[in-house]
Amino acid sequence: MTKLRFALLGPVRAWYDDVEADLGRPQQRELLAALLAAAGRTVAVPLLVDGLWDEGERPDRPEHAVRTHVYRLRGVLAEHTAEPLLVTVGNGYALRVPAQAVDIWEFERAEARSERVRASGGTAAEARAVLDRALELWSAEPLAGLRGPQARTVRARLAGVRQSLLERRLELDAEIGDRPNLAAETGALAVEFPTSQRLRAVQMLALYRSGRQAEALGVYEDTRRDLDAEAGRRAPAERLPSAALRELHQRILRSDPTLHLPERAPHSPVATGPRRPAPLPCVVDDFTGRRREVETLTGMLTLPDPSAVVVSSVNGMAGVGKTTLAVHTVRGLPPDRFPDGHLYADLRGADREPLDPQAVVVAFLRELGTAEEDIPEDGAERIALYRSSLAERRLLLLLDNAASDGQVRPLIPGSADCSVLITSRARLTGLAGARHLRLDVLTSAEAVELLRRVVGARRVDAEPEAAATLAAACGFLPLALRIIASRLAAEPGWTLAGMARRLADERRRLDELRTEDVAVEASFALSYSKLTSEQARAFRLLSALDVPDFGLPCAAALLGSAPGAPEDTEDRVGSAEELLESLVDLNLLESRELGRYHFHDLVRAFARSAGSLEDAPATVTAAFAGLLDFTLSTARNADAVAHSVEPAERTLIGVAVDSPGLAFATAQDATDWMAAEIPVQRALVARACADDGLPLAQAADLVDRLNTVLSGISHLTAVGELAGDVADVAARRGDHDAEALARYVRGNALWHANSYGPAQDELTRALALCTDDAHLRLRASAHLTLCAGARTHGRFDDAIAHGEASVRLFHTLGAATAEGTALGELAFNYARRNRLTEARAAAERGASLVCGQNGEASVSSAISLYYLARVLRLCDAADEALRHARDALSLFRTLGVAAFEAATGNLIAELHAEAGDHALTAETAETFLPLARRTSGMLEAGLLRSLGHALSRLGQAARARACLRTALELFEQRAARADVEQTRDLLENLT
């Protein structure tokens, strides 16, 4: 078969393998396109004539011209294949090529294929993937450069197909709910396809789900008005919004909760097959969930014609349900898979004295019918007899609660007809060829369902919130859930809410998770008793970190105070990794990501309880002092790399550190580490406030690094609260340096979170605490933030005074990067006072100072470019401004600086608006709105204003009004007077 392929979605082209064919003159391409568009059907010569030329442009002998083009086209095809592709059929021609060789054939059939995927039980994501692959084929305008009637017809048809594919893909996007920018994408396409009610429906739904109900309703009003305006050109049935759109409008009006994406439904338990008599433990009749795990284990145990014995190992923490899962799976296997039955042994791996494998061999031989006198005394002979006894059998061994590879290895049969299923608290990585399944806790839905089955559906359904809280307090651990459920079942008068309150206190939680004959704590204690002293110390200390998870370097720093710990950081990390991985192998610590670790909640509670009994407070403080020192040093390195300066230039007060910390090659590496370890840094600051054995100045410095490297409203709020806590504790302890820095950090965070009044108060208090030359850098930084605050409220003279003070102080210190940043802020205020020459000079000088320090991407260089673009816009240099803004945007995205990314997006939208490109303004504003919502109310208001203004120019008045009203409300909340006036003017002029 020929390897030719053809493309019409763009210029008409053809390839043989990867070599492009020369299709010759435009008329030959027109003919080829007409034949390919016919999808293998015969096209009569008169129809080809009508398709290639308009009435007044035909040659004297058009039929002869068609035949000439056919002859030449055959010559082109013959250069690449001997197959007769272009054939004569009566008074016409047909091009016979496979469907997959022509892009438009695949393109036009994509929606039908997508629907077949859904009809056959496929997921929405699988159906969407079909559409995505088709839409990727659209590289440019179809049949680009061809002007004939047939080309125009095909182009129009393909444009309609593309619109339909886009509409269906967006509908699937809405159904799946994984596209955060869906409102922006539908908004841009609504401009391209203003009469598409399907697009409008997705746009309304996306806006509503984003909390923008007024805009969603505005879209409906704009659609209704547009349809009414075109009533004379439409059929009666098309003059009103469709029934589906009207229904959606009503549901949005009444805030129908079902419009939001539903939570995932819990998996239904898999039905078990018929049971066979076998020496297995009793199966629980309330087995819940675990559908995927059962299917995985079943697949492992039912491999067709295995070449060697199948060994499957299930590992997991104490109480996670390994035995229950294994027994349930075995009982559900097809009866003919293991016709000779099952052998079961509890190897007692969690006991102080695990079972001797030789004793298990003896028991199994008895089960297999070997007479007592025929069992050899010699261990090796005994194992040989055991394996030969299994050689002719198809049998499953369930080895429960294994302690180690060595305990299991003698019990593995030699016959490929047998299979082995092992459960263990440890990962048995030394078993060659074994397949492993790590069993995690239940999902939230599965945990609640287990409560329903044991306690009773009526009681649990009557208290759904308490049931969810109870499941979470049990850490979704099956053993803990069963204990609590059995206690509730035994006491019909107890409420779930009451039990949840009893479990709320972590210190008494383990005491509650016990009955007369079983306790979660006892299960954990068995595992703990097996640890070496080094493992036990690490287990206890790491549990004191009050964080969801932590990275290996932080763990190494915390454990580094151990006697005999390596001095070299790399050696220390390597030693810690070996230690932590040993705890992971024992399922006392978990690791779902390379280099990151976490505890199960109940295991952490047990470890902390052990720590409170075994570790002296001074020992714990010393360990956390080492972690705080390491974390601050690393955060300083991250800050310096992110801003491309020497660490000293970013240090506002003198605080010594001993650790060199981690080094970072790029700004992205630095910000990634800071973001990953936010919980650790916050926990350290909180601990320093509570423990006077930890240096508070280090904690204040660490909060400053959190503030300068990362962004986001929720992050800034947390930073402000931490800084406030440090400031209050420092004031009580009389630590003026720590208090001054903490108040500055709090003021800076409050300003970025748009709390301008409290920000000014804190910054003013910080300045008052800066009484000597040791605080010059802190004073300069406080003046710079006060400059920005005054500018926000339109007090440009005050802003200039603070800005000039900041520039002078940074210049005195020789801090070139900081001086450049301050010049950028000062320049904008000069421009707002119409001092444009000074503004441009200051902005360019600032960018030169910052970017000249280091050619690498950095937060500081990105900020300087943003400041320069902002000033150039006010200086009527729009093209330069846009170029610098785009450069800044690229850097902010790379470095993950969300607040400035949103601010730059707002600036770009304003530049597009001033250039009169309203469609691009709307698209840009829509794109950055979700980010602005997470970072700054002022930026959100600015983008809504740009979007509203653009929509008003695009004829979407109702939605424009909703955007402008929301923007006005946000500006009024922040007392931004100039912005309030400008937005009111836009609203008043809206027709």
N, C-alpha and C positions, 0 to 999 in steps of 0.2 A: 504494500500500500504506500502511496506517495506520502512524503513527509512535508508537503506544502502546507502552509497555513496563511490565512488572510485576515487582515484587519480593516474594518470600516469605521470603527469608533475612533476617529481621528482622521488623518490623511489615509487614503486608500493605499495599502501596502501589502506586499506578499514576501514570504521567506521560504527558502528550502533549507531545512535545518536552521542554522543561524546565519545563513547568507541571504541578504535581501535581493530580491529579483527586481530588475529594471522594467517597470510596467509601461514605459514609453509615454506617449502623448496624453494630455488630459482626456481626450475623447476615448482613448482606449481604457483609461481608468473609469470613465463614466460607464462604458459598456460593461466592464468587469463588475462594477458596483451594482448595476442593474441586474445582472445575472446572479450574483451572490445574494442580493436581496430577495430573489425569487425562491431561495432555499431549495434548489435542485429542480424546480418545475421548469417546463419549457416556456420560453417567452417568444411570441411571434415577432417577426421582423417589423410589422407596422407598429406594434407596441414599443419596440425598442426605439424606433424613429421618434414616436411621441415622447418617449422618456428622455432621449438624449438632447433634443433641440426644442426650443420654443418655436411657435408658428412662424414668426418672421425671421428666424435665424437658421433655418434649414438649408443645407447645400442643395445644389440643383438635382442631384440624384441621391437622395438620402439612403435608399435601400442599398445602393452600391457602396456608399460610405460605410454602412453598418458591416457589410460583408468584408470590406477591406480591413476594418478594425478587428473583426473576428480572426481573419487570416494572421494579422500581426500578433494578436494576443495568443493565438495557438503557437506561434513561433517562440514567444517568450516562455510559455509553459513547457514547450518541448525541450528547452535548454536544461530543464531541471528534472523532468520525468518523461518516461516513454509512454505512460498511460494516457489514453485518449480522454482527457477530462472535459474539454469543450466540444460537445457533440452537436451534430445537426439533427433536428427532429422535425420532419415536415418542413413547413415554412417558418422555422424558428430555431432557437438554440437553447441548450441547457448546459449548465456547469455542474458536473457530477463530482462532488468532493464530500468527505465525511462531515457530519454535523460539527464535530469538535474542532474542525479545521478553520471555522469561520467565527470570529468573535461575536457578531451580532446574533447568530443563531443561538449561541449559549446565552447571550444577554437577554434575548426576547423570551426564552423559556425559563428564566431563573425564578420568576414569581410562581409559576406553576410547580416547579420542582420544590420550591420552599414549602408550598402548601401540601405537597405530597409527603414531605418529611413530617409535618405536623399530623397529617391524617394517619400516618403509619405509626404514630406514637412517639415521634421524636420530640425533643425539647424545643422551646422557643429559641434558645441559643444556637442549636443546630440548624434551625430554619433560618435564623439571621445570618449564620455563616455562609449559607448559599447565596443570600442577597449581597453580602459584603464582597464575596468573590466576583460576582457579576458587576457590581458597581466599580470595582477596581479596574475593570476593562475600559471604562470611559476615560480616555486619556485626553481628549480634546473634542472639539465640535466634530460630529460624524461627517464623513465624506468631505473633509475640509478642502476647500479650493474648487470643488465641483459646483457648477451653476445650473445644470440642466433640470428640467421639470421633475424627472424621477429622483434625482439627488435631493431636491427640495422636499419632495413627498416623503422619502425615506428618513430624511433628517427630522422632519416634524413627527413622524411615527416613533422614531427612536427617542426623541425628547419626551414624548408621552410615556413611553416605556420606562425611561429613567425616572420620571416624576412618580410613576406608580411604584417602582422599586424603592425609591426614597421614602415614600409615604408608608409602605409596608414595613420597611426596616425601622423607621421611627416608631411605628406602632409596636413592633417587637421590642424596641429599646424601652418603651414605656412599660411594657408588660414585664420585662426582666428587671428593670430598675437599676441598672449598673452604669448609666451614663449621667454623671453629675451635671454636665453642660447641655442637657437635652433642651432646656428652655432657650438657650442661646442658639443652638443649631436650628431648631424649628423657627425661631424668630427670623434668622437669616434666610431660610428657605421660603418663609411666608412672604418675604419681599419679592423673591424670584417667582413664586407661584401664588399670587394674592387671592386667587379664586378657589384654592384647594381647601375644601372643608375638612378633609382628613388631616391635613397638616395643622389646621386651626384647632382641631380636637386634641391632637397630641400636644400642641403648644399650650392650650388651656390646662390640660392635665399636668404638664410639667411645671407650669407656673404655680398651680394650686399646691402641688406637692412641695414646692420650694417655699411655701408660706406667703405667696404673692397672689392672694385671692382677688384683690381689687384689679390687678392687671389681667388675671384670667378672665374676669367678667368683662373687662374692657376689650379684650380680644373678640369676645362674642358680639359685643355691640358694634365694633368696627366691621366684623364680618356681615352682620345683618344690614348695616348701612351700605356697605359695598354692593351686596346683592340687590338691594333696593335701587341703588343708583344705576345698575345694569339691567333692570327689570325688562326694559324694552328689547334687549338683545338675548334674552333667555327664555326657555320654555317655562310655562307656568310652574311646573314642579320644581324648577331650579331657582325660583325667585325668593325663596325663603330658606333659612338654615334648615339642614336636614333634620329628620326626627332624632337621629343619634346625637347631633350637636345640640339640639334643644334639650334633650334629656340630660346631657352632660352639664349644660348650663344650669338646669334646675338642681342637679346634685351638688354643684359647686355653691350655688346660692344657699342651700341648706347645710353646707359643710358636711356632706355625706362621708362618714369615716371610712366606708369601704373603698373610697377612691385612693386611699393610701395603700402602699404595697403591703400585702399580707405577710405575716411571719411564716417561716417555713413550717409546714405541718410535720408533726412527729412521724417517724417511720413506724409502720405497723409491724408488730412482731411476726416473725416467720412461723408458719404452722409446722409442727413437727410431724415426721412420718410415723408409721407404726412402730411400736416399741418391740424389742426382742429381749428375752431373758439374757441378762449379762451381769457380771459382777461389777456394776457401776454404782456410785453414790445415788441417793434419791434425787430426782430432778424436781426443782421448785415448780409449782403450778402457776406461779405469777411471774414467770420470766418475761422481762420487758425490754423492748428495743433491741439493739445490737444487730440489726438486720444486715448491715454491711459486713460486720465482723463474722457473722454466721456464714454469709455467702463466701467470704474470703477463705475461712477455714474449710468449708465444704469443698471449695475448689481445690485447695491444697491436698485434701484427702481423697479426692476422686479423680486424680490425674489418670488418663487412659494409658495403659501399658507402660508404666514407669520402668526405667532401665536399672534403677537401684531402689533400695528401701526409702520410702518417703518419710522424712522426719520434719514435723512441724512443731514449732515452739511458741507458746503464748507467754509473754512476760508482762508484768505490771505490778503496781504497788499493792501493799497489803489491803485486802477488803475491796478490791476493784471488781471482783467477780470472775476471776480466771477459771476456777473450777466449774462454776455454774455454766459459763459459756461453753467450756469444753464438753461437759456432760450433755448439755442441750444440743450441741452440734452433732455429737456422736449418735445420740438417740434419733436424730433426724436424718441420718444417712440412708440411702437406698438399701433395702434388706439384702440385695444381692452383691453389694460392694464388699462386705466382709462376712461371707456365709459361715465362717467358722467362729464368729463371735468376737468378744472383746476380752482383754485382760486389763485389770486396773490395779494400781498400787499408789498409796499415799507415801511418798518418799520422806515426808516430815522434814523438808528442807529448812523450815523456819525454826525447828526445835533446836535446843542446844546440842543434841546428839542426833543428826540425821540418820535415816535408815541405811544400813550396810547393803550395797547392791547385791552382795552374795546371798543375803537373806531373802531379797526379792526374787532372785533366780530360783531359789529353793521353793518359794511359795508358788511361783509361776509353773515350775515343773509339776508340782502337785496338781495345780489347776488343769494342766494338760494331760493328766492321767498317769504320770510316772509314779511307780510304786516307791515307797519310802526307801526300801533296800536297794533300789536301782539308782538312787541319786548319789553321784560320786562325792567323796570327801574332798578331793583336790579342787580348788577353785577354778583353774583353767579347764579341767575336764568337765566340771559342772556347766560352765558357760558354753563349751562346745556341744554338750548334750542338749542344752536349752535351745541353741540355735538350730541344731539338726532337727529338733522336735517341731520347730516352726517352719522348716524348709518346705513342707508340702501343704502348709495351711495358708489360707487368706484370712488374716486376723489383724485386728487393731489393738495396739497397746496404748493405754492412757496412763502416762507417768505424771502423777499430780504432785505439785509442791516440791519440785526438784531443788537441790541445794547447789549443784555444780555440774560442769561438764563431766568430770570424772565419775560422779555418782551415776550418771545416765549412760555413759558410753558402753559399759558392759552389758546393758540391757537391750541394746539395739539389735534387732534380728539381722541375719545375713540375706534373707529372702526378699526379693523385690515385690513379692505378692503381699507382704505385710507392710503396715504403716505404723508410725509412732507419733503420738500427740503428747506434748510435754507442756506443763504449766510450771512457772517459776517466778519468784519475785526478782530474780537476777536475770540479766541477759546472758544466755548461754552461747557465747560467740565462738566457742571452741569446737562446736559440732560441725564437722565438714558436711557441706551440702544441705544443711538444715535451712528451712524457710521460717522466718520470724514474723510474729505479729505482736506489736505492743498494744496492750489493751488500756485505753484511757477511761476516764470516768464517763458517766452517762451525760447526754445532753440535758439541757434544762427541761425540755418537753418530756424526755424519757423518764427523768427523775420524778416529775410530777405524776406521770402515769403510773410509776411504781407505787407512789403514795396512794393513788386512787385504788389500785388493786389490793393493797394490804389494809388500808384504813377504811376504804369504802368510797365509792364515787360520790355519793351524796354529800358526805362531810367535806371532802376535798373541794368539790365544785362550789360549795357554799362559801369557801374562803380562798378564792384563787390567788389573791396577792400574798396571803400568809403562806399558802402552799409553795409559791415560787420562792419566797424568802426562806422558808424552811429547807427547801431543796438546796439553795445556795449555801446556807449555813452548814449543811452536811457536806459541802464541797462536791455534790453530785456523786458521792462515793456510795456504791450500792450497800456495803456493809453498814455504814452510818445511817443510810436511809431506812434500811430494814429494821435497825434497832429503834429508831424514832417511830417508825410506822407501827411496829409491834407494841410499843408503849402506848401510842395513841389508840390502837385497836383494843387494847386491854382496858382503857379508861374512856368509855363513851362520853363522859361529861367534860373531858378536856377539849379545849379548842386548839386549832392549829396556830392561831395567833399567839396564844399563851405559850405554847411550846417554842415558837419562834423567838419570843422574848427571852425565854430561858437560855436559848443558844446564842443570843446576841453578844454576850460577853465571852470573848475568846478564852479568857483565863479559866472559865468554868465549863467551857463547851465539851471538852473531852470527858469531864465527869458526868455530863448528861448522856453521852453516847455510850451507854452501857446498860445491859440487863443482867439478870442473875448469872447467866452462863456465858455471855459474850460481851466483849468491850473492844472498841476501836483502839484505845490506848494500849491494851495488852497486845494487840496484833503488831502495833508499831514497836513496842518494847522488845519483842522478839527479834525484829530486824536490827534495832539499835544495839542490842547486846552482842551482835556479831561484829561490830565495827572495831577497828584498831583505835588506839587513843588519838592518833592524828586525824583519822576520819571523823571520829566523834567530836573532836574540837571544831573542825571545819563545819560539820553539820549544825552544831549549836550556834557558832558565831554568824554563819551566813543567814540563819533564820532571824537574827536580830535586825537584819536589813529590812526595813518596812517598805518594800517595793514589790511591784508585780514580777519583775525579773531583773537580772543584772548581767553585765558582761564579764568575761573572764578577767581582764585587767583589773577591774574593780574588786573582784573576789580575791585576786592575788594580793592586792594592796591591803585588804582587810585581814587576810591571813598572814601577812608578811611579818608580823611581830612574833611569830612562833619561834621558840628557841631552835637555833640551827637552820633557820630559813635562809635561802640563798640571798646574797647581797645584790647580785646583778639582776636588773629588772627582767631581762629576757629569761634568765634561769628561773627566777621566781614565778613568772607566768607559766613556764613549762611545768614546773613542779605543781603549781596550783591546778593546772589543767588535768594532770594525771590524777590528782586527788579528787577533783570534782567529777571526772568521768567515772571514777570508781563508785562514787555515790549514785551516779546516774545508772550504772550497771546494776546496782542494788535497788533501783527504783525508789530511793529515798530523796532523790533530786531529779528534776526533769529538764530536758533540753530539746526543744522543738526547732531550734535554729542554731547553726554552728556558732559556738563561742558565747551563747547566751543560756542562762539557767534560771529556773524558778522552782518554788516549792508548791506542792498541793497545800491548800489552806490548813487541812487537819494535820498534815505532817509538820508544817511550820509550827502550829500550835504545840504539838508534842515536843519539837526541838526547843522551842522557847521555854517550855516547862522544864525540860532537862537543863537548859542553860541557867535558869534562875536558881537551880539547886547546885550546880557544879561550877559555875564561873563567877569569880569575884568581880564586883562592879569596876574596880580599877583596871582589871584585865580587859574588860569589854571597852572601857573608855580608851585605853591605849590602842586597841585595835582600830577603833573608829577615828582616832587622831591620825593614824597612818593613812587611812582611807581618805580623810578630809584633805590632808596635805597632798596626796597623790592627785585627787580629783581637782583641787584648785590649780595645781601646777599644770595639769593637762588642759584645763579650761583656759588658762592663760595662753598656753601654746595655741589652742584652737582660736582664741580671740585674735592673737597676733597674726596667724596665717589668714584668717578670714578677712582681716582688714589690711593685710599685707604691710605690717609694720613690725618694728622690734617690740618684744613684750614690754619693755620699760615704758614705751610711749603710751601703752594702754593701761598702765597701773596708776590708779588715782590716789592711793595711799600706800605707804611702805609696809608691806606685810611679807615676812620671810617665809620661804618654803624649803624643805629639804629634798623632796623628791624631784627628779628631772621631769616626771610625767611622760605621757606619750607624745611622740612627735608626729606631725602631719605633713604629707607631701603637698596636698592641695587644699584650697579653701573648702571644696566640697567634702573632702574627708573630714575636715574639722567640724563643719556644721552637722554632718551625719552623726559623728560621735556625740556631739552636744545634745542633739535631738534624741538619740537612743538612750542616753543616760540622764535625761531630765528627772525621772523619778528618784534616782540615786542622789542627785544633787539637791533636790528639794528635801529629801529625807535627812541628808546630812545637815542642812541648814536648820531644820526643825530640831534635830538632836543637839546641835550646838547651843540652841536657845534653851534647851532643857537641862543640859549637862555643863556645869561651869568648869569642868575639866577640859573642855574643848575650846580652842581659841575663837572668840566671836569675830575678831577682825578678819580671820580667814573666811568665816561664813559670809560676812558682808561682802568681801571681795568676790566670793563665788556667786553670790546673787547678782553682782554687777556683770559678771561674764554671761550669766543666763540672760540678762537683759540686753546685752549688746550683740550677741551672736544670733539669737533666735527671735522670732516674732509671732504674732497671732494674738487676737483679743483674749482668748482664754488663758494663753501663756502669760500675757502681760498682766492680767488680773492676778494670777497666781504669784508672779514675781513681785507685784506691788504688795500683796499680803505678806509674803515672806520678808520683804525688805522692811515693812512696818513692824513685824514681829522682832526682827533683829534690832531695829532702831529703839523700840521700847525696852528690850532687855539691855541693850547697851547703855541707855540712859540710866537704868536702875543700877547697872554695874559701874557707872562712871567712865565708860570707855568712849571718849569723845571722838576718836578717829573712826571707830566702827559706826557710831551713831551718825556722824556727818556723811559717811559714804552711803549708809543705808537710807538716809533721808533723801540724798540725791537720787539714788536708784529708784526709790519709791516715786519720787516726783517725776522722774523721766518715764517710768512705766505708766503712771497715771496720765501723763500728757499723750503718750502714744495710744492710750485707751480712750482718749477724748474727754477725760475728766480734768478740765483745764484749771478750774478754781483750786481744788485740792492739790493739783500738781504745783501750782505757783506757791502755795503755802509751804509745801515740803521743800521746794528748791530754795525758797527764801530762808527757811530754818537751816538748811544745809550750809548756805553761804555764811550765816551768822556763826556757825561752828568752825569755819575755816579761818583761824586767827593768825596763821603764820605762813612763811614761804614754803613750808612743807606741803601746803595744800593748794599750790598754784594750779596744778592740773585739774583738781576737783573743782576749784572756783571757775576755771575756764569752761569746763563742761557744763556746770550749772548755768552760767551765763548763756551758753549756746542754746540750751533747752528753753530758757526764759525768752530768748530771742524768738524762737519758733512759736512759743505760746502767745507772745504779744502780736506776732504777725497773723496768727489765726483769728484774733479778735479785731484785726484792722488797726492796731496801734503801732503803726509802722515806725514812728519816731522812737518809741520805746524799744522796739525790736532792733533798730539800727544801733541804739546805744548799747544794748546787751551784746549784739553781734560784734561790734567794734571792740568791746572789752574782751570778748572771747578770743578774737583774732590776735589782739596784743599779747595776751597771756600765753597762748600757744606759741607765738613767735618768740617770746622771751625764753620759753622752754626749749626751743629748737625742735618742736614737734611738728614736722612738715605735713604729715598726713592729716593730723587733727586740724592744723591751721587751714589746710586746703578745704576740708569739710566745712569749717566755720565760714570761710570765704564764700562758699557756695550758698549757704543760708543767708549770709549778709547781702549777697548780690541780689537775691530775689526781693529783698526789702528795698534796696536801692531802686530796683526797677519799678516797684509799686509806688515809689515816690517820684517816678518819672526821671530819675537820675540814671538814664539808660547807658551813658558812656561809662560811668563808674560801675554800673551793674555788670555790663559785659566784661569789662576788664577784670573785675573781681571774680566772676564765674570762670573765666578762662585761666586766670592765675590759680584759682583753687583746683581746677581739673589738672592743670600742669603739675602742681605740687603733689597731688595724690597719685596720678597715673605715672608720674616720673619716678616715683619711689621704687616701683616694682612693675615689671611688664606682665606679671601673672594676673589672672582674674581674682578680684577681691571685692568684698562688700564695700570698702571705702571707694575703690575706683568706680564701681557701679553707681554709688550715691553721687559722686562728683559729676558723672555724666548726666545723671537725672537732674541735678541742680543746674547744670549748664543748659540742658534742653529747656528747662522751665524758664530760664532767663532769656534764652534766644527767642522763645515764643513771644515774650513781652516786647522784645526788640524787633519784632516783625521779620525774623529770620526763620520762617516756618520750615523750609526744607532742611536747614541745618538742625533745627530743633527736633524734627522727626527722625533724622538719621541718628542723632545722639540718643534720643529716647529709645529707639529700637535696639541700639547697642547696649544701653543700660538694662532694658528688659531681658535681653538674652542672658546677661550676667546674673540678674536677680533670679531668673528661672533656674539657671545652673546651680546657683548657690542656695536655692530654697529660701530666699528672703521674701516671704509672702506679702508683708505690708508694703514694701517698696515695689514689688511686682504689681500689686493692685494700684498703687499710686501712679506708676508709670503707664499702666493701662488706661487710667483716667486721663492722663496728660495726652496720650495718643488719641483717645476718643475726642478730646477737645480740639486737637489739631485737625482731625478729619472734619469736625463740625465747622471750624473756621474756613476750611477749604471748600465747604459746600457739598461734601460727599456724605449725605445723610444715611444712605444704606450702610456704608462702611462704619459710620459713627455708631449706628444701632448695633451692628454686629460686634464691634469692639466692646461697647458697653455691656452687652449681654454676656460676652465671654468672661469679663473680669468681675461681674457682679457677685457670683458665688464666692470668689476669693475675698472680695471686699467685705462681704458679710461676716467673714470669719476673722477679719483683721481690724476694721475701722468703720465706725458709723459715719464719719465724715467722708471717707472714700465711697462708701455705699451711697450716700446722699449725692455726691458729685457725679457718680456714674448714672444714678437714676435721673438726675437732671439732664445729663447729656443724652440719655436714652429717650427721655420724654420729649426733649426738643427735637431730636431726630425723627421720632415717630410722628410728631405733629407735622413735620415737613413731608413725611411719607403718606400722609392722609389717614393715619390711625389715631384719630383724636381722642377716642374714649380711653384707650390704653395709655396714651400720652398723658392725659389728665391724671390717671391713677399713679403713674410714675412720679409726676411733678408734685402731687399732693404728699406722697410718701417722702420725697426728698425734702419738701418744705418742713414737714414734721421733724425729720431728723436734724435739719439745720437749726430749727427753733429750739430743740432740746439741748443743743450745744452752744446756743447763744452766738452763732456765727452770723452777725448782723448783715454783712455785705452779701453773703450767700443767700440769706433769707430774702433780701430785697430783690436780688437778681431772679430768684426762683418765682417770687410773687409776680414779677413783671412777665415772666414766661407764661404763667397761668392765666393772667389777665388778658394776654394777647392771644390765647388759644381760642380758635373758632370752632 
